[in-house]
Amino acid sequence: MKKLKKEHQDKSGLELAQLCAGIALDHKAEDLVILDVRGLTSFTDYFIIMSGRSTRHVQGLADVIEKELSSKRISSKYCEGLQEGLWVLLDFNDLIIHIFYRDTREFYDLDGLWHDAPRVEIEPAASV
């Protein structure tokens, strides 16, 4: 297994979430939110939920996030839904990213399901 680049070894889940949010926003992700689910769940610390305009856009967002993080030697533990492009889930341990096609996001309503989770303000300089 490749070792993480030195500048990324000590990144917290929140810093990783901000980095991913910046990448996604740079590639036109819509309605992006970061939820702090620490204390509400034991399997992760943060969720990012975002929408894409089409299944191709959803797939493209997932692909660019994985490639950008892979270049920093940060790889996802799990990826699901990339083939269909309706709901892609990327698991980075402390961070789980949900990328939805707009209508699918409304149907599953993760924002409503996790309404108790505090929203994290997205830092304007949260880009690569």
Secondary structure, 3 states (H helix, E strand, C coil): CCCCCHHHCCCCHHHHHHHHHHHHHHCCCEEEEEEECECCECCCCEEEEEEECCHHHHHHHHHHHHHHHHHCCCCCCEEECCCCCCEEEEECCCEEEEEEEHHHHHHHCHHHHCCCCCEECCCCCCCC
